[in-house]
Amino acid sequence: MKILVFQQNQKGESKIAGIRKYGGDGFKIEVISMDEALPPVIDDARHFLPEKIEADLVLDFLQHPDLSYDLAQLCSEKEIPLVASGKKYHPKHVITPPT
């Protein structure tokens, strides 16, 4: 299973370490880190998110709400499950468990 992790300011590192520790060889993890300063409003996330997502599962540890929302829309369009803990939107294929 391929997992694609989006994180901002290293917010997903402990979860990534847990998947690697307890998931064994069952998961291939790719991490996209966005650690640069971002503008308060992002109208067009195409400059920050990949055009193509190839994964069985996407994990969202982004802090910027515009990026998280656009990532959720992209995953929903591609029918790729996305786990985005604590987020408030609910497009199809998006799981938003409480934090």
MIMILO-761629 format. One record per atom (N, C-alpha, C): x, y, z; atom name. Coordinates in steps of 0.2 Angstrom, whole numbers. Example, Ala and Ser with C-alpha at 12.3 -4.5 7.8 and 13.67 -1.06 7.14 Angstrom:
BEGIN
<atom><east>66</east><north>-28</north><up>39</up><atom>N</atom></atom>
<atom><east>62</east><north>-22</north><up>39</up><atom>CA</atom></atom>
<atom><east>66</east><north>-16</north><up>39</up><atom>C</atom></atom>
<atom><east>64</east><north>-11</north><up>35</up><atom>N</atom></atom>
<atom><east>68</east><north>-5</north><up>36</up><atom>CA</atom></atom>
<atom><east>64</east><north>0</north><up>39</up><atom>C</atom></atom>
This chain:
BEGIN
<atom><east>4</east><north>-6</north><up>0</up><atom>N</atom></atom>
<atom><east>0</east><north>0</north><up>0</up><atom>CA</atom></atom>
<atom><east>4</east><north>6</north><up>0</up><atom>C</atom></atom>
<atom><east>3</east><north>11</north><up>-4</up><atom>N</atom></atom>
<atom><east>7</east><north>17</north><up>-5</up><atom>CA</atom></atom>
<atom><east>3</east><north>23</north><up>-1</up><atom>C</atom></atom>
<atom><east>6</east><north>26</north><up>4</up><atom>N</atom></atom>
<atom><east>3</east><north>31</north><up>8</up><atom>CA</atom></atom>
<atom><east>7</east><north>38</north><up>6</up><atom>C</atom></atom>
<atom><east>4</east><north>43</north><up>4</up><atom>N</atom></atom>
<atom><east>6</east><north>49</north><up>3</up><atom>CA</atom></atom>
<atom><east>5</east><north>54</north><up>8</up><atom>C</atom></atom>
<atom><east>10</east><north>57</north><up>11</up><atom>N</atom></atom>
<atom><east>9</east><north>61</north><up>17</up><atom>CA</atom></atom>
<atom><east>10</east><north>68</north><up>15</up><atom>C</atom></atom>
<atom><east>6</east><north>73</north><up>17</up><atom>N</atom></atom>
<atom><east>7</east><north>80</north><up>16</up><atom>CA</atom></atom>
<atom><east>8</east><north>83</north><up>23</up><atom>C</atom></atom>
<atom><east>13</east><north>86</north><up>24</up><atom>N</atom></atom>
<atom><east>14</east><north>89</north><up>31</up><atom>CA</atom></atom>
<atom><east>17</east><north>96</north><up>30</up><atom>C</atom></atom>
<atom><east>16</east><north>100</north><up>35</up><atom>N</atom></atom>
<atom><east>18</east><north>107</north><up>36</up><atom>CA</atom></atom>
<atom><east>22</east><north>108</north><up>42</up><atom>C</atom></atom>
<atom><east>28</east><north>110</north><up>42</up><atom>N</atom></atom>
<atom><east>32</east><north>111</north><up>48</up><atom>CA</atom></atom>
<atom><east>33</east><north>105</north><up>52</up><atom>C</atom></atom>
<atom><east>34</east><north>100</north><up>49</up><atom>N</atom></atom>
<atom><east>35</east><north>93</north><up>52</up><atom>CA</atom></atom>
<atom><east>30</east><north>90</north><up>57</up><atom>C</atom></atom>
<atom><east>24</east><north>93</north><up>55</up><atom>N</atom></atom>
<atom><east>18</east><north>91</north><up>60</up><atom>CA</atom></atom>
<atom><east>16</east><north>83</north><up>59</up><atom>C</atom></atom>
<atom><east>18</east><north>80</north><up>54</up><atom>N</atom></atom>
<atom><east>17</east><north>73</north><up>53</up><atom>CA</atom></atom>
<atom><east>22</east><north>68</north><up>55</up><atom>C</atom></atom>
<atom><east>28</east><north>70</north><up>57</up><atom>N</atom></atom>
<atom><east>34</east><north>66</north><up>59</up><atom>CA</atom></atom>
<atom><east>32</east><north>60</north><up>63</up><atom>C</atom></atom>
<atom><east>29</east><north>62</north><up>69</up><atom>N</atom></atom>
<atom><east>28</east><north>56</north><up>74</up><atom>CA</atom></atom>
<atom><east>23</east><north>51</north><up>71</up><atom>C</atom></atom>
<atom><east>18</east><north>53</north><up>67</up><atom>N</atom></atom>
<atom><east>14</east><north>48</north><up>64</up><atom>CA</atom></atom>
<atom><east>17</east><north>44</north><up>58</up><atom>C</atom></atom>
<atom><east>22</east><north>47</north><up>55</up><atom>N</atom></atom>
<atom><east>26</east><north>44</north><up>50</up><atom>CA</atom></atom>
<atom><east>30</east><north>39</north><up>53</up><atom>C</atom></atom>
<atom><east>33</east><north>41</north><up>58</up><atom>N</atom></atom>
<atom><east>38</east><north>36</north><up>62</up><atom>CA</atom></atom>
<atom><east>34</east><north>30</north><up>65</up><atom>C</atom></atom>
<atom><east>28</east><north>31</north><up>67</up><atom>N</atom></atom>
<atom><east>23</east><north>26</north><up>69</up><atom>CA</atom></atom>
<atom><east>21</east><north>21</north><up>64</up><atom>C</atom></atom>
<atom><east>20</east><north>24</north><up>58</up><atom>N</atom></atom>
<atom><east>18</east><north>19</north><up>52</up><atom>CA</atom></atom>
<atom><east>24</east><north>15</north><up>50</up><atom>C</atom></atom>
<atom><east>30</east><north>18</north><up>50</up><atom>N</atom></atom>
<atom><east>36</east><north>14</north><up>48</up><atom>CA</atom></atom>
<atom><east>38</east><north>9</north><up>54</up><atom>C</atom></atom>
<atom><east>37</east><north>11</north><up>60</up><atom>N</atom></atom>
<atom><east>38</east><north>6</north><up>65</up><atom>CA</atom></atom>
<atom><east>34</east><north>0</north><up>66</up><atom>C</atom></atom>
<atom><east>27</east><north>2</north><up>65</up><atom>N</atom></atom>
<atom><east>22</east><north>-4</north><up>66</up><atom>CA</atom></atom>
<atom><east>19</east><north>-6</north><up>60</up><atom>C</atom></atom>
<atom><east>21</east><north>-3</north><up>54</up><atom>N</atom></atom>
<atom><east>18</east><north>-5</north><up>48</up><atom>CA</atom></atom>
<atom><east>22</east><north>-10</north><up>44</up><atom>C</atom></atom>
<atom><east>29</east><north>-11</north><up>47</up><atom>N</atom></atom>
<atom><east>33</east><north>-15</north><up>43</up><atom>CA</atom></atom>
<atom><east>34</east><north>-14</north><up>36</up><atom>C</atom></atom>
<atom><east>35</east><north>-19</north><up>32</up><atom>N</atom></atom>
<atom><east>36</east><north>-18</north><up>25</up><atom>CA</atom></atom>
<atom><east>29</east><north>-17</north><up>21</up><atom>C</atom></atom>
<atom><east>23</east><north>-17</north><up>25</up><atom>N</atom></atom>
<atom><east>17</east><north>-17</north><up>21</up><atom>CA</atom></atom>
<atom><east>15</east><north>-10</north><up>18</up><atom>C</atom></atom>
<atom><east>19</east><north>-5</north><up>20</up><atom>N</atom></atom>
<atom><east>18</east><north>2</north><up>17</up><atom>CA</atom></atom>
<atom><east>24</east><north>5</north><up>14</up><atom>C</atom></atom>
<atom><east>23</east><north>8</north><up>8</up><atom>N</atom></atom>
<atom><east>28</east><north>13</north><up>5</up><atom>CA</atom></atom>
<atom><east>25</east><north>20</north><up>7</up><atom>C</atom></atom>
<atom><east>29</east><north>24</north><up>10</up><atom>N</atom></atom>
<atom><east>27</east><north>30</north><up>12</up><atom>CA</atom></atom>
<atom><east>31</east><north>36</north><up>8</up><atom>C</atom></atom>
<atom><east>28</east><north>40</north><up>5</up><atom>N</atom></atom>
<atom><east>31</east><north>46</north><up>2</up><atom>CA</atom></atom>
<atom><east>28</east><north>52</north><up>6</up><atom>C</atom></atom>
<atom><east>33</east><north>57</north><up>7</up><atom>N</atom></atom>
<atom><east>31</east><north>63</north><up>11</up><atom>CA</atom></atom>
<atom><east>33</east><north>69</north><up>7</up><atom>C</atom></atom>
<atom><east>28</east><north>73</north><up>7</up><atom>N</atom></atom>
<atom><east>28</east><north>80</north><up>4</up><atom>CA</atom></atom>
<atom><east>28</east><north>85</north><up>10</up><atom>C</atom></atom>
<atom><east>34</east><north>88</north><up>11</up><atom>N</atom></atom>
<atom><east>34</east><north>93</north><up>16</up><atom>CA</atom></atom>
<atom><east>34</east><north>100</north><up>14</up><atom>C</atom></atom>
<atom><east>30</east><north>104</north><up>17</up><atom>N</atom></atom>
<atom><east>30</east><north>111</north><up>15</up><atom>CA</atom></atom>
<atom><east>31</east><north>115</north><up>21</up><atom>C</atom></atom>
<atom><east>38</east><north>117</north><up>21</up><atom>N</atom></atom>
<atom><east>40</east><north>121</north><up>27</up><atom>CA</atom></atom>
<atom><east>42</east><north>128</north><up>26</up><atom>C</atom></atom>
<atom><east>40</east><north>131</north><up>20</up><atom>N</atom></atom>
<atom><east>42</east><north>138</north><up>19</up><atom>CA</atom></atom>
<atom><east>36</east><north>142</north><up>21</up><atom>C</atom></atom>
<atom><east>37</east><north>148</north><up>22</up><atom>N</atom></atom>
<atom><east>32</east><north>153</north><up>24</up><atom>CA</atom></atom>
<atom><east>27</east><north>153</north><up>19</up><atom>C</atom></atom>
<atom><east>20</east><north>153</north><up>20</up><atom>N</atom></atom>
<atom><east>15</east><north>153</north><up>15</up><atom>CA</atom></atom>
<atom><east>11</east><north>159</north><up>16</up><atom>C</atom></atom>
<atom><east>8</east><north>162</north><up>11</up><atom>N</atom></atom>
<atom><east>3</east><north>168</north><up>12</up><atom>CA</atom></atom>
<atom><east>-3</east><north>166</north><up>16</up><atom>C</atom></atom>
<atom><east>-6</east><north>171</north><up>19</up><atom>N</atom></atom>
<atom><east>-12</east><north>169</north><up>23</up><atom>CA</atom></atom>
<atom><east>-18</east><north>166</north><up>19</up><atom>C</atom></atom>
<atom><east>-18</east><north>168</north><up>12</up><atom>N</atom></atom>
<atom><east>-24</east><north>166</north><up>8</up><atom>CA</atom></atom>
<atom><east>-20</east><north>163</north><up>2</up><atom>C</atom></atom>
<atom><east>-22</east><north>157</north><up>0</up><atom>N</atom></atom>
<atom><east>-20</east><north>154</north><up>-6</up><atom>CA</atom></atom>
<atom><east>-26</east><north>153</north><up>-11</up><atom>C</atom></atom>
<atom><east>-26</east><north>157</north><up>-16</up><atom>N</atom></atom>
<atom><east>-32</east><north>156</north><up>-21</up><atom>CA</atom></atom>
<atom><east>-31</east><north>150</north><up>-26</up><atom>C</atom></atom>
<atom><east>-24</east><north>149</north><up>-27</up><atom>N</atom></atom>
<atom><east>-23</east><north>143</north><up>-32</up><atom>CA</atom></atom>
<atom><east>-18</east><north>139</north><up>-29</up><atom>C</atom></atom>
<atom><east>-20</east><north>133</north><up>-27</up><atom>N</atom></atom>
<atom><east>-15</east><north>128</north><up>-24</up><atom>CA</atom></atom>
<atom><east>-11</east><north>124</north><up>-29</up><atom>C</atom></atom>
<atom><east>-12</east><north>126</north><up>-35</up><atom>N</atom></atom>
<atom><east>-8</east><north>122</north><up>-40</up><atom>CA</atom></atom>
<atom><east>0</east><north>123</north><up>-39</up><atom>C</atom></atom>
<atom><east>2</east><north>128</north><up>-36</up><atom>N</atom></atom>
<atom><east>9</east><north>130</north><up>-36</up><atom>CA</atom></atom>
<atom><east>12</east><north>126</north><up>-30</up><atom>C</atom></atom>
<atom><east>8</east><north>123</north><up>-25</up><atom>N</atom></atom>
<atom><east>10</east><north>119</north><up>-19</up><atom>CA</atom></atom>
<atom><east>8</east><north>112</north><up>-19</up><atom>C</atom></atom>
<atom><east>3</east><north>110</north><up>-23</up><atom>N</atom></atom>
<atom><east>1</east><north>103</north><up>-23</up><atom>CA</atom></atom>
<atom><east>3</east><north>100</north><up>-30</up><atom>C</atom></atom>
<atom><east>4</east><north>93</north><up>-30</up><atom>N</atom></atom>
<atom><east>6</east><north>90</north><up>-36</up><atom>CA</atom></atom>
<atom><east>0</east><north>90</north><up>-41</up><atom>C</atom></atom>
<atom><east>2</east><north>90</north><up>-47</up><atom>N</atom></atom>
<atom><east>-4</east><north>89</north><up>-52</up><atom>CA</atom></atom>
<atom><east>-7</east><north>82</north><up>-52</up><atom>C</atom></atom>
<atom><east>-3</east><north>77</north><up>-50</up><atom>N</atom></atom>
<atom><east>-5</east><north>70</north><up>-50</up><atom>CA</atom></atom>
<atom><east>-3</east><north>67</north><up>-44</up><atom>C</atom></atom>
<atom><east>-8</east><north>63</north><up>-41</up><atom>N</atom></atom>
<atom><east>-7</east><north>60</north><up>-35</up><atom>CA</atom></atom>
<atom><east>-8</east><north>52</north><up>-36</up><atom>C</atom></atom>
<atom><east>-3</east><north>48</north><up>-35</up><atom>N</atom></atom>
<atom><east>-3</east><north>41</north><up>-36</up><atom>CA</atom></atom>
<atom><east>-2</east><north>38</north><up>-29</up><atom>C</atom></atom>
<atom><east>-7</east><north>36</north><up>-25</up><atom>N</atom></atom>
<atom><east>-7</east><north>34</north><up>-19</up><atom>CA</atom></atom>
<atom><east>-13</east><north>30</north><up>-17</up><atom>C</atom></atom>
<atom><east>-13</east><north>25</north><up>-13</up><atom>N</atom></atom>
<atom><east>-19</east><north>21</north><up>-10</up><atom>CA</atom></atom>
<atom><east>-22</east><north>25</north><up>-5</up><atom>C</atom></atom>
<atom><east>-18</east><north>29</north><up>-1</up><atom>N</atom></atom>
<atom><east>-21</east><north>33</north><up>4</up><atom>CA</atom></atom>
<atom><east>-17</east><north>40</north><up>5</up><atom>C</atom></atom>
<atom><east>-20</east><north>45</north><up>7</up><atom>N</atom></atom>
<atom><east>-17</east><north>51</north><up>8</up><atom>CA</atom></atom>
<atom><east>-18</east><north>54</north><up>15</up><atom>C</atom></atom>
<atom><east>-13</east><north>56</north><up>18</up><atom>N</atom></atom>
<atom><east>-14</east><north>59</north><up>25</up><atom>CA</atom></atom>
<atom><east>-12</east><north>66</north><up>25</up><atom>C</atom></atom>
<atom><east>-16</east><north>70</north><up>28</up><atom>N</atom></atom>
<atom><east>-16</east><north>77</north><up>28</up><atom>CA</atom></atom>
<atom><east>-14</east><north>80</north><up>35</up><atom>C</atom></atom>
<atom><east>-7</east><north>82</north><up>35</up><atom>N</atom></atom>
<atom><east>-5</east><north>86</north><up>41</up><atom>CA</atom></atom>
<atom><east>-3</east><north>93</north><up>40</up><atom>C</atom></atom>
<atom><east>-7</east><north>96</north><up>35</up><atom>N</atom></atom>
<atom><east>-6</east><north>103</north><up>33</up><atom>CA</atom></atom>
<atom><east>-9</east><north>107</north><up>38</up><atom>C</atom></atom>
<atom><east>-6</east><north>113</north><up>39</up><atom>N</atom></atom>
<atom><east>-9</east><north>118</north><up>44</up><atom>CA</atom></atom>
<atom><east>-13</east><north>123</north><up>40</up><atom>C</atom></atom>
<atom><east>-11</east><north>124</north><up>34</up><atom>N</atom></atom>
<atom><east>-15</east><north>130</north><up>30</up><atom>CA</atom></atom>
<atom><east>-21</east><north>127</north><up>27</up><atom>C</atom></atom>
<atom><east>-27</east><north>130</north><up>29</up><atom>N</atom></atom>
<atom><east>-33</east><north>128</north><up>28</up><atom>CA</atom></atom>
<atom><east>-35</east><north>128</north><up>20</up><atom>C</atom></atom>
<atom><east>-32</east><north>133</north><up>16</up><atom>N</atom></atom>
<atom><east>-33</east><north>133</north><up>9</up><atom>CA</atom></atom>
<atom><east>-30</east><north>127</north><up>6</up><atom>C</atom></atom>
<atom><east>-24</east><north>125</north><up>8</up><atom>N</atom></atom>
<atom><east>-20</east><north>119</north><up>5</up><atom>CA</atom></atom>
<atom><east>-24</east><north>113</north><up>7</up><atom>C</atom></atom>
<atom><east>-26</east><north>112</north><up>13</up><atom>N</atom></atom>
<atom><east>-30</east><north>106</north><up>15</up><atom>CA</atom></atom>
<atom><east>-36</east><north>105</north><up>12</up><atom>C</atom></atom>
<atom><east>-40</east><north>111</north><up>11</up><atom>N</atom></atom>
<atom><east>-46</east><north>110</north><up>7</up><atom>CA</atom></atom>
<atom><east>-45</east><north>108</north><up>0</up><atom>C</atom></atom>
<atom><east>-40</east><north>111</north><up>-4</up><atom>N</atom></atom>
<atom><east>-39</east><north>110</north><up>-11</up><atom>CA</atom></atom>
<atom><east>-36</east><north>102</north><up>-11</up><atom>C</atom></atom>
<atom><east>-32</east><north>100</north><up>-6</up><atom>N</atom></atom>
<atom><east>-30</east><north>93</north><up>-6</up><atom>CA</atom></atom>
<atom><east>-36</east><north>88</north><up>-6</up><atom>C</atom></atom>
<atom><east>-41</east><north>90</north><up>-1</up><atom>N</atom></atom>
<atom><east>-47</east><north>86</north><up>0</up><atom>CA</atom></atom>
<atom><east>-51</east><north>86</north><up>-7</up><atom>C</atom></atom>
<atom><east>-52</east><north>91</north><up>-10</up><atom>N</atom></atom>
<atom><east>-55</east><north>91</north><up>-17</up><atom>CA</atom></atom>
<atom><east>-52</east><north>87</north><up>-22</up><atom>C</atom></atom>
<atom><east>-45</east><north>88</north><up>-22</up><atom>N</atom></atom>
<atom><east>-41</east><north>84</north><up>-27</up><atom>CA</atom></atom>
<atom><east>-42</east><north>76</north><up>-26</up><atom>C</atom></atom>
<atom><east>-41</east><north>74</north><up>-19</up><atom>N</atom></atom>
<atom><east>-42</east><north>67</north><up>-18</up><atom>CA</atom></atom>
<atom><east>-49</east><north>65</north><up>-19</up><atom>C</atom></atom>
<atom><east>-54</east><north>69</north><up>-18</up><atom>N</atom></atom>
<atom><east>-61</east><north>67</north><up>-19</up><atom>CA</atom></atom>
<atom><east>-62</east><north>66</north><up>-26</up><atom>C</atom></atom>
<atom><east>-60</east><north>70</north><up>-30</up><atom>N</atom></atom>
<atom><east>-60</east><north>70</north><up>-38</up><atom>CA</atom></atom>
<atom><east>-57</east><north>63</north><up>-40</up><atom>C</atom></atom>
<atom><east>-51</east><north>61</north><up>-37</up><atom>N</atom></atom>
<atom><east>-47</east><north>56</north><up>-39</up><atom>CA</atom></atom>
<atom><east>-50</east><north>49</north><up>-36</up><atom>C</atom></atom>
<atom><east>-55</east><north>50</north><up>-31</up><atom>N</atom></atom>
<atom><east>-57</east><north>44</north><up>-27</up><atom>CA</atom></atom>
<atom><east>-52</east><north>41</north><up>-23</up><atom>C</atom></atom>
<atom><east>-47</east><north>45</north><up>-20</up><atom>N</atom></atom>
<atom><east>-42</east><north>42</north><up>-16</up><atom>CA</atom></atom>
<atom><east>-44</east><north>44</north><up>-9</up><atom>C</atom></atom>
<atom><east>-44</east><north>39</north><up>-5</up><atom>N</atom></atom>
<atom><east>-46</east><north>41</north><up>2</up><atom>CA</atom></atom>
<atom><east>-41</east><north>45</north><up>6</up><atom>C</atom></atom>
<atom><east>-43</east><north>50</north><up>9</up><atom>N</atom></atom>
<atom><east>-39</east><north>55</north><up>13</up><atom>CA</atom></atom>
<atom><east>-41</east><north>55</north><up>20</up><atom>C</atom></atom>
<atom><east>-36</east><north>55</north><up>25</up><atom>N</atom></atom>
<atom><east>-37</east><north>56</north><up>32</up><atom>CA</atom></atom>
<atom><east>-35</east><north>62</north><up>34</up><atom>C</atom></atom>
<atom><east>-39</east><north>67</north><up>36</up><atom>N</atom></atom>
<atom><east>-37</east><north>74</north><up>38</up><atom>CA</atom></atom>
<atom><east>-40</east><north>75</north><up>45</up><atom>C</atom></atom>
<atom><east>-36</east><north>73</north><up>50</up><atom>N</atom></atom>
<atom><east>-39</east><north>74</north><up>57</up><atom>CA</atom></atom>
<atom><east>-40</east><north>81</north><up>59</up><atom>C</atom></atom>
<atom><east>-46</east><north>82</north><up>62</up><atom>N</atom></atom>
<atom><east>-48</east><north>88</north><up>65</up><atom>CA</atom></atom>
<atom><east>-51</east><north>93</north><up>60</up><atom>C</atom></atom>
<atom><east>-51</east><north>91</north><up>53</up><atom>N</atom></atom>
<atom><east>-53</east><north>96</north><up>48</up><atom>CA</atom></atom>
<atom><east>-61</east><north>96</north><up>48</up><atom>C</atom></atom>
<atom><east>-64</east><north>102</north><up>45</up><atom>N</atom></atom>
<atom><east>-71</east><north>103</north><up>46</up><atom>CA</atom></atom>
<atom><east>-75</east><north>101</north><up>39</up><atom>C</atom></atom>
<atom><east>-71</east><north>100</north><up>34</up><atom>N</atom></atom>
<atom><east>-75</east><north>98</north><up>28</up><atom>CA</atom></atom>
<atom><east>-76</east><north>91</north><up>27</up><atom>C</atom></atom>
<atom><east>-81</east><north>89</north><up>23</up><atom>N</atom></atom>
<atom><east>-83</east><north>82</north><up>22</up><atom>CA</atom></atom>
<atom><east>-84</east><north>80</north><up>15</up><atom>C</atom></atom>
<atom><east>-79</east><north>81</north><up>10</up><atom>N</atom></atom>
<atom><east>-81</east><north>79</north><up>3</up><atom>CA</atom></atom>
<atom><east>-80</east><north>71</north><up>3</up><atom>C</atom></atom>
<atom><east>-83</east><north>68</north><up>-2</up><atom>N</atom></atom>
<atom><east>-83</east><north>61</north><up>-3</up><atom>CA</atom></atom>
<atom><east>-76</east><north>59</north><up>-3</up><atom>C</atom></atom>
<atom><east>-75</east><north>53</north><up>1</up><atom>N</atom></atom>
<atom><east>-68</east><north>50</north><up>1</up><atom>CA</atom></atom>
<atom><east>-64</east><north>53</north><up>6</up><atom>C</atom></atom>
<atom><east>-66</east><north>58</north><up>10</up><atom>N</atom></atom>
<atom><east>-62</east><north>61</north><up>15</up><atom>CA</atom></atom>
<atom><east>-65</east><north>59</north><up>22</up><atom>C</atom></atom>
<atom><east>-60</east><north>57</north><up>26</up><atom>N</atom></atom>
<atom><east>-61</east><north>55</north><up>33</up><atom>CA</atom></atom>
<atom><east>-58</east><north>60</north><up>38</up><atom>C</atom></atom>
<atom><east>-63</east><north>63</north><up>42</up><atom>N</atom></atom>
<atom><east>-60</east><north>68</north><up>47</up><atom>CA</atom></atom>
<atom><east>-62</east><north>67</north><up>54</up><atom>C</atom></atom>
<atom><east>-58</east><north>62</north><up>57</up><atom>N</atom></atom>
<atom><east>-59</east><north>60</north><up>64</up><atom>CA</atom></atom>
<atom><east>-57</east><north>66</north><up>68</up><atom>C</atom></atom>
<atom><east>-60</east><north>67</north><up>74</up><atom>N</atom></atom>
<atom><east>-58</east><north>72</north><up>79</up><atom>CA</atom></atom>
<atom><east>-51</east><north>71</north><up>81</up><atom>C</atom></atom>
<atom><east>-48</east><north>76</north><up>83</up><atom>N</atom></atom>
<atom><east>-41</east><north>76</north><up>86</up><atom>CA</atom></atom>
<atom><east>-41</east><north>75</north><up>94</up><atom>C</atom></atom>
